[in-house]
């Protein structure tokens, strides 16, 4: 009776813990854990459960070792290895890409000869084509109606949008020329075009380049620019008369609730200008057999620091730059800033955080 009372007291004072398991020394000697013969042990006891779990764990480790052993006859493991060899790694989830599919796509790429000199770039472009194959399948039957009433398929009518030269601009935007990240950017570009019916804009500029709707003409007055398309051998010139921009009036129009001009209208204005611009860049690139870019003259004559008001930067400038950099990459080769005022150093600090490093490297102050 005393011994039973002592055991109950020890159990309670010890924080409701069971007595410790037998030591490894006793187990190694082959003695029963609880002093009984093996066939008399309680299968539901704590020590028995521990023993069974340890045995199961050993079995699992042995199976895993057989699966991962080189040359093992494990069809599941071989399938897994084949999938891994076909994966193209990146920051996103692995995407299966077969080398045969890439080689097949290489034969279908249509680029000027000088753009095919880089074998790695050509293979990366072919990989992009494979990764985006389903996206192009969805566009296979998409049609638009041109201003003259002619119905056409977008994939064949707009090579400047869906062709290899345009995709190459997305690939070169990525410093590492990673086809996975470039494909993700291009897929976002396709989604943007779908959500905003940009192909309808592209259809309009097929016949009326650089002609914006009458509602958007006010932007031309507030932000004078020259998209005359004057081209040289390896570039197309555009002029931005930034010193004459009435940015405060523009921001005020967009902020007002009278629906006279919305931010979407403002962004649409630049779509009407950049769609024909890229149509021209594509035609010249194909003709010159080299990538043709824009040379932009940014004239700051008459510029005042008040033009960069907080409302203009946050409401107008930031989404504007984001749209152009995301959907029209590798457009400009050089941006010449002419007639810079003394406050250009402060201007530079305000603008550069909004630009990509690649764009900043193209700016020249004269």
C-alpha positions in Angstrom: 0.0 0.0 0.0 2.8 2.4 0.9 4.7 1.6 -2.3 1.5 2.3 -4.4 1.0 5.6 -2.5 4.6 6.6 -3.2 4.3 5.9 -6.9 1.2 8.0 -7.2 2.9 10.8 -5.3 5.9 10.7 -7.5 3.7 10.8 -10.6 1.9 13.9 -9.4 5.0 15.8 -8.1 6.9 15.0 -11.2 4.5 17.0 -13.5 2.4 14.0 -14.6 5.3 12.3 -16.3 5.8 8.6 -16.8 8.9 6.9 -15.5 11.9 7.2 -17.9 12.5 4.6 -20.5 15.0 1.9 -20.0 18.6 2.9 -20.8 20.3 1.9 -24.0 22.7 -0.3 -22.0 19.9 -2.5 -20.7 18.4 -2.6 -24.2 21.7 -3.6 -25.7 22.0 -6.5 -23.3 18.8 -7.9 -24.7 16.8 -7.7 -21.5 13.1 -6.9 -21.5 12.3 -3.2 -21.2 9.8 -3.8 -18.4 11.3 -6.9 -16.8 9.1 -9.3 -18.6 9.6 -11.6 -21.4 9.2 -10.3 -24.9 5.9 -12.2 -25.5 4.5 -10.7 -22.2 5.1 -7.0 -23.1 2.0 -4.8 -23.4 1.8 -3.8 -27.1 0.0 -0.6 -26.1 2.7 0.6 -23.7 4.7 3.8 -24.3 8.0 1.9 -24.9 6.3 -0.4 -27.4 5.0 2.5 -29.4 8.4 4.1 -29.4 10.0 0.9 -30.6 7.4 0.5 -33.4 7.9 4.2 -34.6 11.6 3.7 -34.7 11.2 0.5 -36.7 8.9 2.2 -39.2 11.3 5.1 -39.6 14.1 2.8 -40.4 12.0 1.1 -43.1 11.1 4.5 -44.6 14.8 5.5 -44.8 15.7 2.3 -46.4 13.0 2.8 -49.1 14.1 6.3 -49.7 17.8 5.2 -50.1 16.7 2.6 -52.7 14.7 5.3 -54.7 17.6 7.8 -54.8 20.3 5.3 -55.4 22.0 5.9 -58.9 20.9 3.4 -61.4 18.0 2.1 -59.3 15.1 0.5 -61.1 12.6 3.1 -60.0 10.4 4.3 -62.9 9.0 7.1 -60.7 12.5 8.4 -60.0 13.6 8.2 -63.6 10.4 10.1 -64.7 11.3 12.7 -62.1 14.9 13.0 -63.4 13.6 13.4 -67.0 11.3 16.2 -65.9 14.1 17.9 -64.0 16.3 17.8 -67.1 13.6 19.5 -69.1 13.0 22.2 -66.5 14.1 25.7 -67.2 14.8 27.2 -63.8 14.0 30.8 -62.7 12.6 32.8 -59.9 9.2 31.4 -60.7 8.0 27.8 -60.5 9.9 25.5 -62.9 8.4 25.4 -66.4 8.9 22.3 -68.5 10.8 23.0 -71.7 11.9 20.3 -74.0 15.1 20.7 -76.0 13.4 19.2 -79.1 10.7 21.9 -78.9 13.3 24.6 -78.6 15.1 23.3 -81.7 11.9 23.0 -83.6 11.0 26.6 -82.7 14.4 27.8 -83.8 13.5 26.8 -87.4 10.4 29.0 -87.2 12.0 32.2 -85.9 12.1 35.0 -88.5 14.8 37.6 -87.7 17.1 39.7 -89.9 20.5 38.0 -90.4 22.4 40.4 -88.0 20.1 39.6 -85.2 20.7 35.8 -85.5 24.5 36.0 -84.9 24.2 35.4 -81.2 23.4 31.6 -80.8 22.5 32.0 -77.1 20.2 34.8 -77.8 18.5 32.8 -80.6 18.1 29.8 -78.3 16.6 32.1 -75.5 14.2 33.6 -78.0 13.2 30.1 -79.2 12.6 29.1 -75.6 10.4 32.1 -75.1 8.4 30.9 -78.1 7.9 27.5 -76.5 6.9 29.0 -73.2 4.4 31.3 -74.8 3.1 28.7 -77.3 -0.3 28.3 -75.5 -0.7 32.1 -75.3 -0.3 32.4 -79.1 -2.7 29.5 -79.5 -5.4 31.6 -77.8 -4.7 34.4 -80.2 -4.8 32.2 -83.3 -8.5 33.1 -84.1 -8.5 36.6 -82.8 -9.5 39.2 -85.5 -10.0 42.9 -85.7 -11.6 45.1 -88.3 -9.4 47.8 -89.9 -10.8 51.3 -90.7 -11.3 50.3 -94.3 -13.7 47.5 -93.2 -11.2 44.6 -93.8 -11.2 41.9 -91.1 -7.8 40.4 -90.3 -6.1 38.1 -87.9 -3.9 40.0 -85.4 -1.0 37.4 -85.4 -0.4 37.9 -89.1 -1.5 41.5 -89.5 0.6 42.9 -86.6 4.1 41.3 -86.7 5.4 44.4 -84.9 3.3 43.3 -81.9 3.5 39.5 -82.0 6.6 38.9 -84.0 10.1 37.9 -83.0 11.7 41.4 -83.2 9.2 42.6 -80.6 9.8 39.6 -78.4 13.6 40.2 -78.7 13.1 43.6 -77.2 11.5 42.0 -74.1 14.4 39.5 -74.0 17.1 42.2 -74.2 15.3 44.3 -71.5 16.3 41.5 -69.0 20.0 42.0 -68.2 20.6 38.3 -67.9 18.5 37.6 -71.0 16.5 35.0 -69.0 13.8 33.6 -71.3 11.6 32.7 -68.3 11.4 36.2 -66.9 11.2 37.7 -70.4 8.3 35.4 -71.1 6.5 36.5 -67.9 6.9 40.1 -68.9 5.7 39.5 -72.4 2.7 37.5 -71.1 1.8 40.5 -68.9 2.1 42.7 -72.0 -0.4 40.4 -73.8 -2.8 40.6 -70.9 -2.5 44.4 -70.9 -3.4 44.5 -74.6 -6.4 42.2 -74.0 -7.7 44.1 -71.0 -7.4 47.5 -72.7 -8.4 46.5 -76.3 -5.1 47.8 -77.5 -5.4 45.8 -80.8 -8.3 48.1 -81.7 -5.9 51.0 -81.3 -3.4 49.2 -83.4 -6.0 48.6 -86.1 -6.7 52.4 -86.2 -3.1 53.4 -86.6 -2.7 50.9 -89.5 -4.4 53.6 -91.6 -4.2 56.7 -89.5 -0.8 56.7 -87.7 -0.3 59.2 -84.9 -3.9 60.4 -85.1 -5.5 60.6 -81.7 -9.2 60.9 -80.9 -10.5 64.5 -80.6 -11.1 64.1 -76.8 -7.3 63.5 -76.4 -6.2 66.5 -78.4 -6.0 68.6 -75.2 -3.0 66.5 -74.1 -1.1 67.5 -77.2 -1.6 71.1 -76.3 -0.6 70.6 -72.6 2.4 68.3 -73.4 3.8 69.3 -76.8 5.7 66.5 -78.5 6.8 65.8 -82.0 6.2 62.2 -83.2 6.8 63.1 -86.9 8.6 59.8 -87.3 11.6 61.4 -89.0 14.0 58.5 -89.3 17.7 58.0 -89.9 19.6 54.9 -90.9 19.5 53.3 -87.5 17.0 55.4 -85.4 13.8 57.3 -85.4 13.7 60.8 -83.9 11.1 62.1 -81.5 11.2 65.4 -79.6 9.7 66.2 -76.2 9.4 69.9 -75.4 9.4 69.4 -71.7 10.1 73.0 -70.9 6.7 74.0 -72.3 4.8 71.2 -70.6 1.8 72.5 -68.5 1.9 69.7 -66.0 -0.1 71.5 -63.3 -3.1 72.0 -65.6 -2.8 68.4 -66.8 -2.8 67.1 -63.2 -5.8 69.3 -62.4 -7.8 68.0 -65.3 -7.2 64.4 -64.3 -8.0 65.0 -60.6 -11.3 66.7 -61.4 -14.5 64.5 -61.2 -16.1 66.0 -64.3 -14.8 63.1 -66.5 -13.3 65.6 -69.0 -10.0 63.7 -68.8 -9.1 60.6 -66.8 -5.8 58.9 -66.2 -6.9 56.1 -68.5 -7.5 58.7 -71.2 -4.0 60.1 -70.7 -2.4 56.6 -70.9 -4.5 55.9 -74.0 -3.0 59.0 -75.6 0.5 57.5 -75.4 -0.8 54.2 -76.7 -2.0 56.0 -79.8 1.5 57.3 -80.3 3.6 54.3 -79.3 1.7 51.8 -81.4 2.6 53.5 -84.7 6.1 54.2 -83.4 6.8 50.5 -82.9 5.2 49.7 -86.2 7.8 52.0 -87.8 10.6 50.6 -85.7 9.7 47.1 -86.8 9.6 48.0 -90.5 13.0 49.7 -90.3 14.6 46.9 -88.2 13.5 44.4 -90.9 14.8 46.6 -93.7 18.1 47.5 -92.1 18.6 44.0 -90.7 19.5 45.4 -87.3 17.6 46.6 -84.3 16.4 50.2 -84.8 15.6 52.3 -81.8 14.3 55.8 -80.9 16.6 58.8 -80.3 14.6 61.2 -78.1 15.4 64.9 -77.7 14.2 66.2 -74.4 14.2 70.0 -74.6 14.2 71.6 -71.2 14.3 75.2 -72.5 12.0 77.2 -70.2 11.7 74.5 -67.6 10.7 75.4 -64.0 11.0 73.2 -61.0 7.3 73.9 -60.3 6.4 71.7 -63.2 7.3 68.6 -61.1 4.6 69.1 -58.5 3.9 66.2 -56.1 0.5 65.7 -57.7 1.9 65.5 -61.2 4.6 63.0 -60.1 2.4 60.7 -58.1 -0.8 60.9 -60.2 0.5 61.2 -63.7 4.2 60.7 -64.2 4.6 57.5 -62.2 1.8 55.4 -63.9 2.8 56.9 -67.2 6.5 55.7 -66.9 5.4 52.4 -65.6 3.2 51.7 -68.6 5.8 52.7 -71.1 8.6 50.7 -69.5 6.4 47.6 -69.0 4.8 47.4 -72.5 7.3 49.2 -74.7 10.7 48.0 -73.5 14.0 48.7 -75.4 12.4 51.5 -77.4 15.0 54.3 -76.9 18.6 53.9 -77.7 19.6 57.4 -76.5 17.8 60.3 -74.7 19.5 63.6 -75.2 18.6 66.3 -72.6 19.2 69.7 -74.3 19.1 73.2 -72.8 19.2 72.0 -69.2 18.6 74.6 -66.5 20.7 74.9 -63.3 18.1 72.9 -61.4 18.7 69.8 -63.5 20.7 68.2 -60.6 17.6 68.4 -58.4 15.4 67.3 -61.3 17.7 64.3 -61.8 17.2 63.2 -58.2 13.4 63.3 -58.6 13.1 61.5 -61.9 15.7 58.7 -61.8 13.9 56.7 -59.0 11.0 56.3 -61.5 13.2 55.0 -64.3 14.8 51.6 -64.8 18.6 51.4 -64.6 18.7 50.6 -68.3 16.8 53.8 -69.2 19.0 56.0 -66.9 22.1 54.7 -68.7 20.7 56.0 -72.0 20.3 59.6 -70.8 22.8 62.1 -72.0 22.8 65.7 -70.7 24.2 68.2 -73.2 
